[in-house]
Amino acid sequence: MATATAVAEERLLSALVYLQCAAGCLILGVNQQRNSPYGRQATPRCRLRVPARVAWAVQELPSLALPLYQCASESAPRLRDAPNCILLAMFLVHYVQRSLIYPFLIRGGTPMPLFSCILATMFCTGNGYLQSRYLSHCAVYADDWLRDPRFLMGFGLWLMGMLINIHSDHILRNLRKPGDTGYKIPRVFSQLCRHSAQLEPLAQTTPGLSRTHLSGTKLQPKGGLFEYVTAANYFGEIVEWGGYALASWSVEGAAFAFFTFCFLCGRAKGHHQWYLQNFEEYPKFRKILIPFLF
């Protein structure tokens, strides 16, 4: 009976991997034809909407709750091993931030179409089960896996990607003042130029005051990767899950990273086109998703 259950479990996890890869390919293809109905690309036809904070908290929560359930379960034999625990912790850290912290930092977010929220909840449920079940019941690693170059490089990429993602979200949030709901260009260099131009008359008419003094007043180029790409937050998330896939060295992790790339690549392209259409001064040198390349 135990063997039959294990075989059924392996088949279910394999099916989820194939489904995730197929969904990624489908979404990538569809997004080449039309933009995803989300945020600034949402059409007026999407009448049923969920407040942004509620949508983000609800849809991301399954990817936090299911791994926590596996951790609390007594029938999770692989979680006795350090590599499995650390890899699952990497997954959990992201979704603690995404479901319990990020939603409550949103400033004036655009309500999310209900259909998009439902699809995101379904994905987080399936992926949360896939990653947590694999790491808690199936994955077997060598005793020295935490010293393996694949894990070390993957962990470094995961950490770097998560920090880029969080920092980029911080930049986007601070483009809006409390109560703002519109969109602005996430950049600082151009603001420095405009600020210096506005201060030039003051520098010329005030004795002892130069542009050097004025330009040094707490205005620093802190645009992060938004100086190079439109979707720096998406780039960070792609790097993060690519690192997780490398560190876990698993088909399950690779499928998640592949889906993330397919999903965010199309969305980043839509955001880039939207900025070019709506802001004449939008930097033409700025790439879509990958600095200097794409």
BELBEL-V790441 format. One record per pair of residues at least 24 apart in sequence whose ideal C-beta (glycine too) atoms are under 8 Angstrom apart, sorted by the first residue. I is the first residue (numbers start at 1). J is the second residue. Records with the same first field share a line. If there is no record, write none. Layout:
BEGIN
I: J / J
END
This chain:
BEGIN
9: 133 / 137 / 138
10: 138
13: 130 / 133 / 134 / 138 / 252
16: 126 / 127 / 129 / 130 / 252 / 255
17: 130 / 251 / 252 / 255
19: 126
20: 126 / 127 / 130 / 255 / 256 / 258 / 259
21: 255 / 258 / 259
23: 123 / 259
24: 255 / 258 / 259 / 261 / 262 / 263
25: 262
27: 259 / 262 / 263 / 266
28: 262 / 263 / 265 / 266
30: 266
31: 265 / 266 / 267 / 269 / 270
32: 266
35: 266 / 267 / 270 / 273 / 274
36: 116 / 266 / 267 / 270
37: 113 / 115 / 116
38: 112 / 113 / 116 / 267
39: 110 / 112
40: 110 / 183 / 271 / 274
41: 270 / 271 / 274
42: 110 / 112 / 113
46: 113 / 114 / 115 / 116
48: 113 / 114 / 115
49: 111 / 112 / 113 / 114
50: 111 / 112 / 113 / 114 / 117
51: 109 / 111 / 112
52: 103 / 106 / 109 / 110 / 111 / 112
53: 103 / 104 / 106 / 109
54: 103
55: 111 / 112 / 117 / 120
56: 98 / 99 / 102 / 103 / 106 / 109 / 112
57: 99 / 100 / 103 / 104
58: 117 / 121
59: 117 / 120 / 121 / 124
60: 95 / 98 / 99 / 103 / 120 / 124
61: 99 / 124
62: 121 / 124 / 125 / 128
63: 91 / 95 / 98 / 99 / 124 / 125 / 127 / 128 / 131
64: 92 / 95 / 96 / 98 / 99 / 100 / 128
65: 128
66: 125 / 128 / 129 / 132
67: 91 / 92 / 95 / 128 / 131 / 132
68: 92
69: 132
70: 132 / 133 / 135 / 136
71: 136
73: 136
75: 137
76: 136 / 137
77: 136 / 137
78: 135 / 136 / 137 / 138 / 139 / 140
79: 135 / 136
81: 141
82: 146
83: 139 / 141 / 145 / 146 / 151
84: 135 / 136 / 139 / 141
86: 146
87: 135 / 139 / 244 / 247 / 248
88: 131 / 132 / 135 / 136
90: 155 / 158 / 244 / 247
91: 131 / 132 / 135 / 244
93: 162
94: 162 / 240
95: 128
97: 162 / 166
102: 169
105: 169 / 173
106: 173
107: 173 / 176 / 178 / 180
108: 176 / 178 / 179 / 180 / 181
110: 181
123: 259
127: 256 / 259
130: 252 / 255 / 256
131: 252 / 253 / 256
134: 250 / 252
135: 248
139: 248 / 250
150: 246 / 247 / 249
151: 246 / 247 / 249
153: 243 / 246 / 247
154: 243 / 244 / 245 / 246 / 247 / 248 / 249
155: 243 / 247
156: 243
157: 239 / 240 / 242 / 243 / 246 / 247
158: 240 / 241 / 243 / 244 / 247
159: 243
160: 239 / 240 / 243
161: 236 / 237 / 238 / 239 / 240 / 241 / 242 / 243
162: 236 / 240
163: 236
164: 224 / 225 / 232 / 233 / 235 / 236 / 239 / 240
165: 233 / 236 / 237 / 240
166: 236
167: 224 / 236
168: 224 / 225 / 226 / 232 / 233 / 235 / 236
169: 233
171: 222 / 223 / 224 / 226 / 232
172: 233
183: 278
185: 275 / 279 / 281 / 282
186: 223 / 226 / 232
187: 223 / 226 / 227 / 283
188: 219 / 220 / 221 / 222 / 223 / 227
189: 221 / 223 / 227
190: 281 / 283
191: 219
192: 219 / 221
195: 219
225: 291
227: 286
228: 286 / 287 / 291 / 292
229: 268 / 286 / 287 / 288 / 289 / 290 / 291
230: 268 / 271 / 272 / 275 / 286 / 287 / 288 / 289
231: 264 / 267 / 268 / 271 / 272 / 288 / 289
234: 264 / 265 / 267 / 268 / 289
235: 268 / 289 / 290 / 291
237: 264
238: 264 / 289
264: 289
265: 289
END
